[in-house]
Amino acid sequence: MQITVETTVAAPIEQVWRAYTTPEDIKQWNAASDDWHTTSASVDLRVGGQFSSRMEAKDGSFGFDFAGTYTAVEPLKRLEYSFGDRQAKVEFVTTETGVIVLVTFDAEEAHSIDQQRDGWQAILNNFARHVEQQV
C-alpha cells in the first residue's frame, strides 16, 4: 500500500528544491515534532547516489538513520528513491500560489497507516514552514 502526503509551499520552485535537497536545510526541517531533530544529513543528488539523515530524540533516548538511493532525479520536478525494500516519490508542482510538494511512499508494517501518514505529514509541514521563513 502507498501513502501520499502533500503541502503547498509559498516560495519559488528553486528555493523549494534547494531546501529539500541540501543537507544544511534538511537538518533544519527534518523532524516530525519539536522533541526530535536531525543531527546530520548527506545528499549525493544523482541516480544511484546515496542520501542519509540521522534523526534523534533531543533527550538522547532514541535515534535512527534514514537512508536510501536515488532512482530518479529530475531537477525542480521529481525525485524517486528506494530505502530498504520500499520506494518513495517526491513531486514538485509549480502553481500560481507556490509549489505543491507531494510525497508518496510505500507503507511499512510496524506502524499504523495513520501513524505513518501523520509522521510524514508533520515532517512535510515543518519543511513548508522552514522554506516560507526564508522567503
SVG drawing of the C-alpha trace seen along z (x, -y; Angstrom):
<svg xmlns="http://www.w3.org/2000/svg" viewBox="-5 -36 32 41">
<polyline fill="none" stroke="black" stroke-width="0.4" points="0.0,0.0 1.2,-3.5 0.5,-6.7 0.6,-10.2 1.1,-13.4 1.3,-16.9 1.7,-20.6 1.8,-23.8 4.9,-26.0 4.6,-29.7 8.0,-30.1 9.7,-29.9 10.5,-26.3 14.2,-26.9 14.1,-27.7 11.8,-24.7 14.0,-22.3 17.2,-23.6 15.7,-23.3 14.6,-19.7 17.9,-18.6 20.6,-20.5 22.0,-18.8 22.2,-22.0 18.5,-22.8 17.4,-19.2 18.9,-19.4 16.6,-22.4 13.3,-20.9 13.5,-17.1 11.6,-16.3 8.1,-15.2 7.9,-17.1 9.8,-19.6 11.3,-16.9 13.2,-15.4 15.9,-16.8 18.2,-15.8 21.8,-15.8 23.4,-15.0 22.4,-14.7 24.2,-13.9 23.0,-14.0 24.5,-12.7 21.8,-14.1 22.1,-11.8 20.6,-8.5 22.5,-5.9 23.6,-8.5 23.0,-7.9 21.3,-10.0 21.1,-9.7 19.9,-11.6 20.3,-10.9 17.2,-11.6 17.4,-11.7 15.2,-12.5 16.5,-15.7 16.7,-14.0 19.1,-11.4 16.7,-8.5 16.4,-7.2 17.7,-7.8 17.7,-6.2 19.2,-6.6 17.0,-7.2 19.0,-6.3 18.4,-5.3 19.4,-5.5 18.0,-7.9 16.4,-6.0 15.3,-9.1 16.3,-12.8 14.5,-15.4 15.6,-18.8 12.8,-21.1 10.2,-18.4 10.7,-14.9 12.8,-12.7 12.4,-9.0 14.3,-6.8 14.5,-3.4 15.0,-2.9 15.4,0.7 12.8,2.7 10.5,-0.4 10.1,-3.1 9.2,-6.8 8.5,-9.6 8.6,-13.3 6.8,-15.6 7.2,-19.3 4.3,-21.0 4.6,-24.8 1.3,-26.7 0.4,-30.4 0.4,-30.3 3.6,-28.3 4.8,-24.8 2.8,-21.7 5.1,-19.0 3.6,-15.5 5.4,-12.6 4.2,-9.1 5.8,-6.2 5.3,-2.5 3.8,-1.8 5.6,0.4 4.0,2.9 5.4,1.8 3.2,-1.3 -0.4,-2.0 -1.2,-3.8 -2.4,-6.8 0.8,-7.0 2.9,-6.8 0.7,-9.4 0.8,-11.7 4.5,-11.4 5.4,-12.1 2.9,-14.9 4.3,-16.6 7.8,-16.5 6.4,-17.9 4.7,-20.7 8.0,-21.5 9.6,-21.7 7.0,-24.2 7.4,-26.4 11.2,-26.3 11.1,-27.4 8.5,-30.1 10.5,-31.6 13.3,-32.2 11.2,-33.9"/>
</svg>
